[in-house]
C-alpha cells in the first residue's frame, strides 16, 4: 500500500486540521471530505485526500467559487464570523 493511501482515523484528521474529531465526522456526513467505512462501521479517511485539503487542492464548495477565503477546514461557509460573544471582552 502506498503511503498516500494510508487510512486515517477521525482523530488523526482532526489533529491535522486542529478541530474536534466530531467536526471531521460532520464534514464527512455532509460530503465535504471523502470517507470510507470499515466493516465495523467506523470512518476512515485517505491520507492523500486529507493532505490535498490541507494544501488547498481539495474539493471546492460554493464559498470557494464565490471568492471567499478558505478556512482551516474543508469548508468555511457557515455564514457567521464566529461565536456570538466574540469580541465582547
PDB file of N, CA, C and O in Angstrom:
ATOM      1  N   UNK A   1       0.852  -1.203   0.000  1.00  0.00           N
ATOM      2  CA  UNK A   1       0.000   0.000   0.000  1.00  0.00           C
ATOM      3  C   UNK A   1       0.882   1.246   0.000  1.00  0.00           C
ATOM      4  O   UNK A   1       1.825   1.336   0.786  1.00  0.00           O
ATOM      5  N   UNK A   2       0.595   2.169  -0.841  1.00  0.00           N
ATOM      6  CA  UNK A   2       1.310   3.425  -0.944  1.00  0.00           C
ATOM      7  C   UNK A   2       1.026   4.294   0.277  1.00  0.00           C
ATOM      8  O   UNK A   2      -0.083   4.263   0.811  1.00  0.00           O
ATOM      9  N   UNK A   3       2.026   5.080   0.731  1.00  0.00           N
ATOM     10  CA  UNK A   3       1.819   5.913   1.916  1.00  0.00           C
ATOM     11  C   UNK A   3       0.735   6.957   1.695  1.00  0.00           C
ATOM     12  O   UNK A   3       0.105   7.396   2.657  1.00  0.00           O
ATOM     13  N   UNK A   4       0.500   7.365   0.446  1.00  0.00           N
ATOM     14  CA  UNK A   4      -0.558   8.326   0.151  1.00  0.00           C
ATOM     15  C   UNK A   4      -1.943   7.740   0.324  1.00  0.00           C
ATOM     16  O   UNK A   4      -2.922   8.479   0.424  1.00  0.00           O
ATOM     17  N   UNK A   5      -2.037   6.416   0.361  1.00  0.00           N
ATOM     18  CA  UNK A   5      -3.329   5.760   0.527  1.00  0.00           C
ATOM     19  C   UNK A   5      -3.537   5.248   1.945  1.00  0.00           C
ATOM     20  O   UNK A   5      -4.469   4.482   2.190  1.00  0.00           O
ATOM     21  N   UNK A   6      -2.695   5.651   2.873  1.00  0.00           N
ATOM     22  CA  UNK A   6      -2.861   5.240   4.258  1.00  0.00           C
ATOM     23  C   UNK A   6      -4.182   5.791   4.773  1.00  0.00           C
ATOM     24  O   UNK A   6      -4.584   6.896   4.409  1.00  0.00           O
ATOM     25  N   UNK A   7      -4.846   5.031   5.608  1.00  0.00           N
ATOM     26  CA  UNK A   7      -6.136   5.462   6.144  1.00  0.00           C
ATOM     27  C   UNK A   7      -5.959   6.093   7.513  1.00  0.00           C
ATOM     28  O   UNK A   7      -5.270   5.553   8.379  1.00  0.00           O
ATOM     29  N   UNK A   8      -6.590   7.243   7.694  1.00  0.00           N
ATOM     30  CA  UNK A   8      -6.507   7.988   8.953  1.00  0.00           C
ATOM     31  C   UNK A   8      -7.821   7.906   9.707  1.00  0.00           C
ATOM     32  O   UNK A   8      -8.890   7.824   9.102  1.00  0.00           O
ATOM     33  N   UNK A   9      -7.737   7.927  11.019  1.00  0.00           N
ATOM     34  CA  UNK A   9      -8.928   7.960  11.864  1.00  0.00           C
ATOM     35  C   UNK A   9      -9.443   9.393  11.943  1.00  0.00           C
ATOM     36  O   UNK A   9      -8.718  10.330  11.610  1.00  0.00           O
ATOM     37  N   UNK A  10     -10.687   9.571  12.380  1.00  0.00           N
ATOM     38  CA  UNK A  10     -11.186  10.941  12.575  1.00  0.00           C
ATOM     39  C   UNK A  10     -10.307  11.743  13.541  1.00  0.00           C
ATOM     40  O   UNK A  10     -10.133  12.947  13.359  1.00  0.00           O
ATOM     41  N   UNK A  11      -9.765  11.099  14.546  1.00  0.00           N
ATOM     42  CA  UNK A  11      -8.894  11.791  15.498  1.00  0.00           C
ATOM     43  C   UNK A  11      -7.610  12.286  14.859  1.00  0.00           C
ATOM     44  O   UNK A  11      -7.139  13.380  15.169  1.00  0.00           O
ATOM     45  N   UNK A  12      -7.043  11.483  13.966  1.00  0.00           N
ATOM     46  CA  UNK A  12      -5.818  11.890  13.274  1.00  0.00           C
ATOM     47  C   UNK A  12      -6.092  13.058  12.323  1.00  0.00           C
ATOM     48  O   UNK A  12      -5.297  13.993  12.237  1.00  0.00           O
ATOM     49  N   UNK A  13      -7.212  12.999  11.616  1.00  0.00           N
ATOM     50  CA  UNK A  13      -7.587  14.095  10.712  1.00  0.00           C
ATOM     51  C   UNK A  13      -7.860  15.358  11.531  1.00  0.00           C
ATOM     52  O   UNK A  13      -7.442  16.451  11.149  1.00  0.00           O
ATOM     53  N   UNK A  14      -8.552  15.206  12.640  1.00  0.00           N
ATOM     54  CA  UNK A  14      -8.862  16.346  13.499  1.00  0.00           C
ATOM     55  C   UNK A  14      -7.594  17.019  13.998  1.00  0.00           C
ATOM     56  O   UNK A  14      -7.526  18.246  14.058  1.00  0.00           O
ATOM     57  N   UNK A  15      -6.595  16.233  14.355  1.00  0.00           N
ATOM     58  CA  UNK A  15      -5.333  16.806  14.827  1.00  0.00           C
ATOM     59  C   UNK A  15      -4.654  17.630  13.725  1.00  0.00           C
ATOM     60  O   UNK A  15      -4.065  18.674  14.002  1.00  0.00           O
ATOM     61  N   UNK A  16      -4.739  17.162  12.484  1.00  0.00           N
ATOM     62  CA  UNK A  16      -4.130  17.893  11.372  1.00  0.00           C
ATOM     63  C   UNK A  16      -4.828  19.226  11.119  1.00  0.00           C
ATOM     64  O   UNK A  16      -4.173  20.226  10.823  1.00  0.00           O
ATOM     65  N   UNK A  17      -6.162  19.243  11.235  1.00  0.00           N
ATOM     66  CA  UNK A  17      -6.936  20.459  10.998  1.00  0.00           C
ATOM     67  C   UNK A  17      -7.129  21.297  12.257  1.00  0.00           C
ATOM     68  O   UNK A  17      -7.645  22.413  12.202  1.00  0.00           O
ATOM     69  N   UNK A  18      -6.703  20.736  13.401  1.00  0.00           N
ATOM     70  CA  UNK A  18      -6.863  21.401  14.704  1.00  0.00           C
ATOM     71  C   UNK A  18      -8.330  21.683  15.025  1.00  0.00           C
ATOM     72  O   UNK A  18      -8.711  22.787  15.413  1.00  0.00           O
ATOM     73  N   UNK A  19      -9.138  20.629  14.843  1.00  0.00           N
ATOM     74  CA  UNK A  19     -10.556  20.689  15.177  1.00  0.00           C
ATOM     75  C   UNK A  19     -10.898  19.454  16.001  1.00  0.00           C
ATOM     76  O   UNK A  19     -10.058  18.572  16.177  1.00  0.00           O
ATOM     77  N   UNK A  20     -12.118  19.389  16.501  1.00  0.00           N
ATOM     78  CA  UNK A  20     -12.593  18.238  17.256  1.00  0.00           C
ATOM     79  C   UNK A  20     -12.896  17.088  16.296  1.00  0.00           C
ATOM     80  O   UNK A  20     -13.342  17.332  15.175  1.00  0.00           O
ATOM     81  N   UNK A  21     -12.664  15.844  16.708  1.00  0.00           N
ATOM     82  CA  UNK A  21     -12.995  14.710  15.834  1.00  0.00           C
ATOM     83  C   UNK A  21     -14.457  14.682  15.389  1.00  0.00           C
ATOM     84  O   UNK A  21     -14.747  14.217  14.287  1.00  0.00           O
ATOM     85  N   UNK A  22     -15.379  15.166  16.214  1.00  0.00           N
ATOM     86  CA  UNK A  22     -16.793  15.222  15.815  1.00  0.00           C
ATOM     87  C   UNK A  22     -16.976  16.149  14.617  1.00  0.00           C
ATOM     88  O   UNK A  22     -17.852  15.914  13.784  1.00  0.00           O
ATOM     89  N   UNK A  23     -16.170  17.188  14.522  1.00  0.00           N
ATOM     90  CA  UNK A  23     -16.248  18.106  13.388  1.00  0.00           C
ATOM     91  C   UNK A  23     -15.881  17.375  12.108  1.00  0.00           C
ATOM     92  O   UNK A  23     -16.533  17.554  11.080  1.00  0.00           O
ATOM     93  N   UNK A  24     -14.848  16.556  12.163  1.00  0.00           N
ATOM     94  CA  UNK A  24     -14.433  15.776  10.995  1.00  0.00           C
ATOM     95  C   UNK A  24     -15.555  14.832  10.573  1.00  0.00           C
ATOM     96  O   UNK A  24     -15.819  14.663   9.383  1.00  0.00           O
ATOM     97  N   UNK A  25     -16.210  14.221  11.554  1.00  0.00           N
ATOM     98  CA  UNK A  25     -17.327  13.324  11.257  1.00  0.00           C
ATOM     99  C   UNK A  25     -18.468  14.086  10.598  1.00  0.00           C
ATOM    100  O   UNK A  25     -19.099  13.570   9.675  1.00  0.00           O
ATOM    101  N   UNK A  26     -18.745  15.303  11.055  1.00  0.00           N
ATOM    102  CA  UNK A  26     -19.795  16.121  10.435  1.00  0.00           C
ATOM    103  C   UNK A  26     -19.420  16.500   9.011  1.00  0.00           C
ATOM    104  O   UNK A  26     -20.273  16.488   8.124  1.00  0.00           O
ATOM    105  N   UNK A  27     -18.138  16.840   8.775  1.00  0.00           N
ATOM    106  CA  UNK A  27     -17.688  17.154   7.417  1.00  0.00           C
ATOM    107  C   UNK A  27     -17.939  15.966   6.497  1.00  0.00           C
ATOM    108  O   UNK A  27     -18.412  16.131   5.372  1.00  0.00           O
ATOM    109  N   UNK A  28     -17.620  14.769   6.981  1.00  0.00           N
ATOM    110  CA  UNK A  28     -17.805  13.558   6.171  1.00  0.00           C
ATOM    111  C   UNK A  28     -19.288  13.311   5.899  1.00  0.00           C
ATOM    112  O   UNK A  28     -19.665  12.975   4.776  1.00  0.00           O
ATOM    113  N   UNK A  29     -20.121  13.475   6.912  1.00  0.00           N
ATOM    114  CA  UNK A  29     -21.561  13.260   6.747  1.00  0.00           C
ATOM    115  C   UNK A  29     -22.151  14.253   5.753  1.00  0.00           C
ATOM    116  O   UNK A  29     -23.102  13.931   5.041  1.00  0.00           O
ATOM    117  N   UNK A  30     -21.589  15.462   5.705  1.00  0.00           N
ATOM    118  CA  UNK A  30     -22.075  16.491   4.785  1.00  0.00           C
ATOM    119  C   UNK A  30     -21.457  16.362   3.392  1.00  0.00           C
ATOM    120  O   UNK A  30     -21.827  17.105   2.483  1.00  0.00           O
ATOM    121  N   UNK A  31     -20.528  15.435   3.217  1.00  0.00           N
ATOM    122  CA  UNK A  31     -19.903  15.249   1.917  1.00  0.00           C
ATOM    123  C   UNK A  31     -18.771  16.216   1.622  1.00  0.00           C
ATOM    124  O   UNK A  31     -18.348  16.337   0.472  1.00  0.00           O
ATOM    125  N   UNK A  32     -18.284  16.896   2.621  1.00  0.00           N
ATOM    126  CA  UNK A  32     -17.220  17.882   2.409  1.00  0.00           C
ATOM    127  C   UNK A  32     -15.842  17.247   2.384  1.00  0.00           C
ATOM    128  O   UNK A  32     -14.886  17.850   1.897  1.00  0.00           O
ATOM    129  N   UNK A  33     -15.735  16.034   2.906  1.00  0.00           N
ATOM    130  CA  UNK A  33     -14.496  15.276   2.864  1.00  0.00           C
ATOM    131  C   UNK A  33     -14.882  13.814   2.660  1.00  0.00           C
ATOM    132  O   UNK A  33     -15.813  13.312   3.290  1.00  0.00           O
ATOM    133  N   UNK A  34     -14.167  13.148   1.786  1.00  0.00           N
ATOM    134  CA  UNK A  34     -14.490  11.765   1.486  1.00  0.00           C
ATOM    135  C   UNK A  34     -14.074  10.831   2.616  1.00  0.00           C
ATOM    136  O   UNK A  34     -13.051  11.046   3.265  1.00  0.00           O
ATOM    137  N   UNK A  35     -14.861   9.810   2.841  1.00  0.00           N
ATOM    138  CA  UNK A  35     -14.514   8.818   3.853  1.00  0.00           C
ATOM    139  C   UNK A  35     -14.965   7.444   3.387  1.00  0.00           C
ATOM    140  O   UNK A  35     -15.810   7.313   2.502  1.00  0.00           O
ATOM    141  N   UNK A  36     -14.388   6.438   3.996  1.00  0.00           N
ATOM    142  CA  UNK A  36     -14.829   5.071   3.773  1.00  0.00           C
ATOM    143  C   UNK A  36     -15.211   4.503   5.124  1.00  0.00           C
ATOM    144  O   UNK A  36     -14.803   5.021   6.163  1.00  0.00           O
ATOM    145  N   UNK A  37     -15.990   3.444   5.107  1.00  0.00           N
ATOM    146  CA  UNK A  37     -16.417   2.795   6.346  1.00  0.00           C
ATOM    147  C   UNK A  37     -15.714   1.453   6.484  1.00  0.00           C
ATOM    148  O   UNK A  37     -15.597   0.701   5.517  1.00  0.00           O
ATOM    149  N   UNK A  38     -15.252   1.163   7.676  1.00  0.00           N
ATOM    150  CA  UNK A  38     -14.672  -0.140   7.957  1.00  0.00           C
ATOM    151  C   UNK A  38     -15.811  -1.142   8.103  1.00  0.00           C
ATOM    152  O   UNK A  38     -16.967  -0.735   8.222  1.00  0.00           O
ATOM    153  N   UNK A  39     -15.518  -2.434   8.098  1.00  0.00           N
ATOM    154  CA  UNK A  39     -16.584  -3.418   8.316  1.00  0.00           C
ATOM    155  C   UNK A  39     -17.324  -3.196   9.645  1.00  0.00           C
ATOM    156  O   UNK A  39     -18.491  -3.566   9.774  1.00  0.00           O
ATOM    157  N   UNK A  40     -16.654  -2.601  10.618  1.00  0.00           N
ATOM    158  CA  UNK A  40     -17.293  -2.308  11.900  1.00  0.00           C
ATOM    159  C   UNK A  40     -18.071  -1.003  11.915  1.00  0.00           C
ATOM    160  O   UNK A  40     -18.667  -0.654  12.934  1.00  0.00           O
ATOM    161  N   UNK A  41     -18.078  -0.261  10.783  1.00  0.00           N
ATOM    162  CA  UNK A  41     -18.856   0.968  10.687  1.00  0.00           C
ATOM    163  C   UNK A  41     -18.105   2.247  11.043  1.00  0.00           C
ATOM    164  O   UNK A  41     -18.701   3.323  11.076  1.00  0.00           O
ATOM    165  N   UNK A  42     -16.808   2.141  11.308  1.00  0.00           N
ATOM    166  CA  UNK A  42     -16.017   3.327  11.643  1.00  0.00           C
ATOM    167  C   UNK A  42     -15.563   4.043  10.379  1.00  0.00           C
ATOM    168  O   UNK A  42     -15.343   3.412   9.346  1.00  0.00           O
ATOM    169  N   UNK A  43     -15.425   5.360  10.464  1.00  0.00           N
ATOM    170  CA  UNK A  43     -14.978   6.142   9.311  1.00  0.00           C
ATOM    171  C   UNK A  43     -13.456   6.160   9.259  1.00  0.00           C
ATOM    172  O   UNK A  43     -12.774   6.209  10.283  1.00  0.00           O
ATOM    173  N   UNK A  44     -12.950   6.117   8.032  1.00  0.00           N
ATOM    174  CA  UNK A  44     -11.522   6.281   7.782  1.00  0.00           C
ATOM    175  C   UNK A  44     -11.375   7.209   6.591  1.00  0.00           C
ATOM    176  O   UNK A  44     -12.234   7.259   5.710  1.00  0.00           O
ATOM    177  N   UNK A  45     -10.267   7.946   6.580  1.00  0.00           N
ATOM    178  CA  UNK A  45     -10.038   8.970   5.563  1.00  0.00           C
ATOM    179  C   UNK A  45      -8.713   8.705   4.867  1.00  0.00           C
ATOM    180  O   UNK A  45      -7.716   8.390   5.515  1.00  0.00           O
ATOM    181  N   UNK A  46      -8.705   8.834   3.544  1.00  0.00           N
ATOM    182  CA  UNK A  46      -7.470   8.625   2.780  1.00  0.00           C
ATOM    183  C   UNK A  46      -6.506   9.778   3.058  1.00  0.00           C
ATOM    184  O   UNK A  46      -6.862  10.951   2.936  1.00  0.00           O
ATOM    185  N   UNK A  47      -5.287   9.417   3.432  1.00  0.00           N
ATOM    186  CA  UNK A  47      -4.286  10.427   3.759  1.00  0.00           C
ATOM    187  C   UNK A  47      -4.023  11.364   2.587  1.00  0.00           C
ATOM    188  O   UNK A  47      -3.845  12.565   2.787  1.00  0.00           O
ATOM    189  N   UNK A  48      -3.997  10.835   1.372  1.00  0.00           N
ATOM    190  CA  UNK A  48      -3.727  11.678   0.201  1.00  0.00           C
ATOM    191  C   UNK A  48      -4.799  12.758   0.041  1.00  0.00           C
ATOM    192  O   UNK A  48      -4.481  13.899  -0.295  1.00  0.00           O
ATOM    193  N   UNK A  49      -6.063  12.408   0.278  1.00  0.00           N
ATOM    194  CA  UNK A  49      -7.142  13.388   0.160  1.00  0.00           C
ATOM    195  C   UNK A  49      -7.063  14.433   1.271  1.00  0.00           C
ATOM    196  O   UNK A  49      -7.280  15.622   1.036  1.00  0.00           O
ATOM    197  N   UNK A  50      -6.751  13.980   2.473  1.00  0.00           N
ATOM    198  CA  UNK A  50      -6.633  14.903   3.610  1.00  0.00           C
ATOM    199  C   UNK A  50      -5.484  15.880   3.367  1.00  0.00           C
ATOM    200  O   UNK A  50      -5.622  17.076   3.622  1.00  0.00           O
ATOM    201  N   UNK A  51      -4.353  15.374   2.875  1.00  0.00           N
ATOM    202  CA  UNK A  51      -3.206  16.253   2.582  1.00  0.00           C
ATOM    203  C   UNK A  51      -3.573  17.262   1.499  1.00  0.00           C
ATOM    204  O   UNK A  51      -3.186  18.428   1.583  1.00  0.00           O
ATOM    205  N   UNK A  52      -4.313  16.828   0.488  1.00  0.00           N
ATOM    206  CA  UNK A  52      -4.729  17.750  -0.578  1.00  0.00           C
ATOM    207  C   UNK A  52      -5.622  18.850  -0.014  1.00  0.00           C
ATOM    208  O   UNK A  52      -5.495  20.012  -0.403  1.00  0.00           O
ATOM    209  N   UNK A  53      -6.518  18.497   0.892  1.00  0.00           N
ATOM    210  CA  UNK A  53      -7.384  19.505   1.509  1.00  0.00           C
ATOM    211  C   UNK A  53      -6.564  20.485   2.343  1.00  0.00           C
ATOM    212  O   UNK A  53      -6.818  21.689   2.326  1.00  0.00           O
ATOM    213  N   UNK A  54      -5.590  19.966   3.063  1.00  0.00           N
ATOM    214  CA  UNK A  54      -4.729  20.837   3.874  1.00  0.00           C
ATOM    215  C   UNK A  54      -3.949  21.822   3.006  1.00  0.00           C
ATOM    216  O   UNK A  54      -3.688  22.953   3.414  1.00  0.00           O
ATOM    217  N   UNK A  55      -3.585  21.384   1.820  1.00  0.00           N
ATOM    218  CA  UNK A  55      -2.817  22.228   0.903  1.00  0.00           C
ATOM    219  C   UNK A  55      -3.707  23.094   0.017  1.00  0.00           C
ATOM    220  O   UNK A  55      -3.210  23.833  -0.832  1.00  0.00           O
ATOM    221  N   UNK A  56      -5.019  23.002   0.214  1.00  0.00           N
ATOM    222  CA  UNK A  56      -5.938  23.825  -0.557  1.00  0.00           C
ATOM    223  C   UNK A  56      -6.221  23.297  -1.949  1.00  0.00           C
ATOM    224  O   UNK A  56      -6.680  24.044  -2.813  1.00  0.00           O
ATOM    225  N   UNK A  57      -5.953  22.010  -2.182  1.00  0.00           N
ATOM    226  CA  UNK A  57      -6.163  21.436  -3.511  1.00  0.00           C
ATOM    227  C   UNK A  57      -7.351  20.492  -3.540  1.00  0.00           C
ATOM    228  O   UNK A  57      -7.540  19.772  -4.521  1.00  0.00           O
ATOM    229  N   UNK A  58      -8.154  20.479  -2.486  1.00  0.00           N
ATOM    230  CA  UNK A  58      -9.251  19.521  -2.396  1.00  0.00           C
ATOM    231  C   UNK A  58     -10.513  20.004  -3.060  1.00  0.00           C
ATOM    232  O   UNK A  58     -10.498  20.883  -3.921  1.00  0.00           O
ATOM    233  N   UNK A  59     -11.611  19.403  -2.634  1.00  0.00           N
ATOM    234  CA  UNK A  59     -12.920  19.704  -3.215  1.00  0.00           C
ATOM    235  C   UNK A  59     -13.274  21.172  -3.019  1.00  0.00           C
ATOM    236  O   UNK A  59     -12.985  21.762  -1.978  1.00  0.00           O
ATOM    237  N   UNK A  60     -13.897  21.743  -4.025  1.00  0.00           N
ATOM    238  CA  UNK A  60     -14.379  23.112  -3.926  1.00  0.00           C
ATOM    239  C   UNK A  60     -15.812  23.103  -3.433  1.00  0.00           C
ATOM    240  O   UNK A  60     -16.571  22.177  -3.717  1.00  0.00           O
ATOM    241  N   UNK A  61     -16.177  24.131  -2.698  1.00  0.00           N
ATOM    242  CA  UNK A  61     -17.577  24.293  -2.327  1.00  0.00           C
ATOM    243  C   UNK A  61     -18.049  25.645  -2.818  1.00  0.00           C
ATOM    244  O   UNK A  61     -17.300  26.374  -3.468  1.00  0.00           O
ATOM    245  N   UNK A  62     -19.270  25.974  -2.513  1.00  0.00           N
ATOM    246  CA  UNK A  62     -19.840  27.224  -3.008  1.00  0.00           C
ATOM    247  C   UNK A  62     -19.050  28.439  -2.545  1.00  0.00           C
ATOM    248  O   UNK A  62     -18.898  29.394  -3.306  1.00  0.00           O
ATOM    249  N   UNK A  63     -18.547  28.427  -1.322  1.00  0.00           N
ATOM    250  CA  UNK A  63     -17.823  29.576  -0.789  1.00  0.00           C
ATOM    251  C   UNK A  63     -16.536  29.818  -1.576  1.00  0.00           C
ATOM    252  O   UNK A  63     -16.203  30.965  -1.874  1.00  0.00           O
ATOM    253  N   UNK A  64     -15.807  28.750  -1.917  1.00  0.00           N
ATOM    254  CA  UNK A  64     -14.586  28.902  -2.679  1.00  0.00           C
ATOM    255  C   UNK A  64     -14.876  29.489  -4.057  1.00  0.00           C
ATOM    256  O   UNK A  64     -14.129  30.340  -4.540  1.00  0.00           O
ATOM    257  N   UNK A  65     -15.947  29.043  -4.683  1.00  0.00           N
ATOM    258  CA  UNK A  65     -16.302  29.520  -6.007  1.00  0.00           C
ATOM    259  C   UNK A  65     -16.736  30.972  -5.976  1.00  0.00           C
ATOM    260  O   UNK A  65     -16.642  31.665  -6.989  1.00  0.00           O
ATOM    261  N   UNK A  66     -17.210  31.449  -4.830  1.00  0.00           N
ATOM    262  CA  UNK A  66     -17.658  32.832  -4.712  1.00  0.00           C
ATOM    263  C   UNK A  66     -16.511  33.759  -4.336  1.00  0.00           C
ATOM    264  O   UNK A  66     -16.722  34.960  -4.163  1.00  0.00           O
ATOM    265  N   UNK A  67     -15.291  33.220  -4.206  1.00  0.00           N
ATOM    266  CA  UNK A  67     -14.141  34.059  -3.943  1.00  0.00           C
ATOM    267  C   UNK A  67     -13.869  34.332  -2.483  1.00  0.00           C
ATOM    268  O   UNK A  67     -13.003  35.146  -2.167  1.00  0.00           O
ATOM    269  N   UNK A  68     -14.572  33.686  -1.594  1.00  0.00           N
ATOM    270  CA  UNK A  68     -14.296  33.879  -0.176  1.00  0.00           C
ATOM    271  C   UNK A  68     -13.048  33.103   0.208  1.00  0.00           C
ATOM    272  O   UNK A  68     -12.759  32.065  -0.388  1.00  0.00           O
ATOM    273  N   UNK A  69     -12.294  33.596   1.206  1.00  0.00           N
ATOM    274  CA  UNK A  69     -11.078  32.879   1.603  1.00  0.00           C
ATOM    275  C   UNK A  69     -11.401  31.546   2.250  1.00  0.00           C
ATOM    276  O   UNK A  69     -12.465  31.375   2.845  1.00  0.00           O
ATOM    277  N   UNK A  70     -10.483  30.609   2.131  1.00  0.00           N
ATOM    278  CA  UNK A  70     -10.648  29.300   2.759  1.00  0.00           C
ATOM    279  C   UNK A  70     -10.296  29.380   4.234  1.00  0.00           C
ATOM    280  O   UNK A  70      -9.470  30.192   4.652  1.00  0.00           O
ATOM    281  N   UNK A  71     -10.930  28.533   5.000  1.00  0.00           N
ATOM    282  CA  UNK A  71     -10.636  28.424   6.417  1.00  0.00           C
ATOM    283  C   UNK A  71      -9.710  27.233   6.612  1.00  0.00           C
ATOM    284  O   UNK A  71      -9.207  26.670   5.639  1.00  0.00           O
ATOM    285  N   UNK A  72      -9.483  26.850   7.850  1.00  0.00           N
ATOM    286  CA  UNK A  72      -8.596  25.736   8.147  1.00  0.00           C
ATOM    287  C   UNK A  72      -9.185  24.395   7.742  1.00  0.00           C
ATOM    288  O   UNK A  72      -8.452  23.414   7.617  1.00  0.00           O
ATOM    289  N   UNK A  73     -10.493  24.334   7.536  1.00  0.00           N
ATOM    290  CA  UNK A  73     -11.123  23.062   7.238  1.00  0.00           C
ATOM    291  C   UNK A  73     -11.586  22.962   5.808  1.00  0.00           C
ATOM    292  O   UNK A  73     -11.343  23.861   5.002  1.00  0.00           O
ATOM    293  N   UNK A  74     -12.258  21.859   5.487  1.00  0.00           N
ATOM    294  CA  UNK A  74     -12.733  21.659   4.121  1.00  0.00           C
ATOM    295  C   UNK A  74     -13.705  22.721   3.639  1.00  0.00           C
ATOM    296  O   UNK A  74     -13.784  22.960   2.434  1.00  0.00           O
ATOM    297  N   UNK A  75     -14.443  23.365   4.521  1.00  0.00           N
ATOM    298  CA  UNK A  75     -15.286  24.476   4.101  1.00  0.00           C
ATOM    299  C   UNK A  75     -15.266  25.547   5.169  1.00  0.00           C
ATOM    300  O   UNK A  75     -14.983  25.277   6.336  1.00  0.00           O
ATOM    301  N   UNK A  76     -15.569  26.758   4.761  1.00  0.00           N
ATOM    302  CA  UNK A  76     -15.578  27.875   5.696  1.00  0.00           C
ATOM    303  C   UNK A  76     -16.868  28.663   5.595  1.00  0.00           C
ATOM    304  O   UNK A  76     -16.936  29.795   6.074  1.00  0.00           O
ATOM    305  N   UNK A  77     -17.882  28.096   4.989  1.00  0.00           N
ATOM    306  CA  UNK A  77     -19.081  28.860   4.685  1.00  0.00           C
ATOM    307  C   UNK A  77     -20.203  28.591   5.681  1.00  0.00           C
ATOM    308  O   UNK A  77     -21.237  28.034   5.313  1.00  0.00           O
ATOM    309  N   UNK A  78     -20.009  28.978   6.934  1.00  0.00           N
ATOM    310  CA  UNK A  78     -21.069  28.802   7.915  1.00  0.00           C
ATOM    311  C   UNK A  78     -21.987  30.008   7.948  1.00  0.00           C
ATOM    312  O   UNK A  78     -23.096  29.938   8.477  1.00  0.00           O
ATOM    313  N   UNK A  79     -21.520  31.127   7.376  1.00  0.00           N
ATOM    314  CA  UNK A  79     -22.345  32.325   7.347  1.00  0.00           C
ATOM    315  C   UNK A  79     -22.180  33.198   8.582  1.00  0.00           C
ATOM    316  O   UNK A  79     -22.794  34.261   8.672  1.00  0.00           O
ATOM    317  N   UNK A  80     -21.366  32.769   9.525  1.00  0.00           N
ATOM    318  CA  UNK A  80     -21.140  33.563  10.721  1.00  0.00           C
ATOM    319  C   UNK A  80     -19.658  33.829  10.877  1.00  0.00           C
ATOM    320  O   UNK A  80     -18.822  33.070  10.386  1.00  0.00           O
ATOM    321  N   UNK A  81     -19.344  34.903  11.557  1.00  0.00           N
ATOM    322  CA  UNK A  81     -17.953  35.270  11.770  1.00  0.00           C
ATOM    323  C   UNK A  81     -17.338  34.528  12.939  1.00  0.00           C
ATOM    324  O   UNK A  81     -16.113  34.477  13.046  1.00  0.00           O
ATOM    325  N   UNK A  82     -18.125  33.965  13.799  1.00  0.00           N
ATOM    326  CA  UNK A  82     -17.593  33.251  14.951  1.00  0.00           C
ATOM    327  C   UNK A  82     -18.650  33.181  16.037  1.00  0.00           C
ATOM    328  O   UNK A  82     -19.835  33.388  15.776  1.00  0.00           O
ATOM    329  N   UNK A  83     -18.214  32.888  17.262  1.00  0.00           N
ATOM    330  CA  UNK A  83     -19.162  32.808  18.357  1.00  0.00           C
ATOM    331  C   UNK A  83     -19.924  34.120  18.551  1.00  0.00           C
ATOM    332  O   UNK A  83     -19.417  35.196  18.236  1.00  0.00           O
ATOM    333  N   UNK A  84     -21.133  34.017  19.066  1.00  0.00           N
ATOM    334  CA  UNK A  84     -21.976  35.200  19.228  1.00  0.00           C
ATOM    335  C   UNK A  84     -21.350  36.221  20.151  1.00  0.00           C
ATOM    336  O   UNK A  84     -21.595  37.419  20.006  1.00  0.00           O
ATOM    337  N   UNK A  85     -20.547  35.771  21.096  1.00  0.00           N
ATOM    338  CA  UNK A  85     -19.943  36.716  22.040  1.00  0.00           C
ATOM    339  C   UNK A  85     -18.509  37.068  21.698  1.00  0.00           C
ATOM    340  O   UNK A  85     -17.804  37.625  22.538  1.00  0.00           O
ATOM    341  N   UNK A  86     -18.051  36.759  20.485  1.00  0.00           N
ATOM    342  CA  UNK A  86     -16.696  37.064  20.080  1.00  0.00           C
ATOM    343  C   UNK A  86     -16.460  38.575  20.102  1.00  0.00           C
ATOM    344  O   UNK A  86     -17.285  39.343  19.607  1.00  0.00           O
ATOM    345  N   UNK A  87     -15.375  38.980  20.655  1.00  0.00           N
ATOM    346  CA  UNK A  87     -15.005  40.392  20.681  1.00  0.00           C
ATOM    347  C   UNK A  87     -15.662  41.179  21.805  1.00  0.00           C
ATOM    348  O   UNK A  87     -15.528  42.401  21.867  1.00  0.00           O
ATOM    349  N   UNK A  88     -16.369  40.494  22.689  1.00  0.00           N
ATOM    350  CA  UNK A  88     -17.038  41.210  23.774  1.00  0.00           C
ATOM    351  C   UNK A  88     -16.105  41.492  24.940  1.00  0.00           C
ATOM    352  O   UNK A  88     -16.450  42.274  25.826  1.00  0.00           O
ATOM    353  N   UNK A  89     -14.936  40.877  24.959  1.00  0.00           N
ATOM    354  CA  UNK A  89     -14.040  41.040  26.117  1.00  0.00           C
ATOM    355  C   UNK A  89     -12.807  41.780  25.771  1.00  0.00           C
ATOM    356  O   UNK A  89     -11.956  41.998  26.633  1.00  0.00           O
TER     357      UNK A  89
END
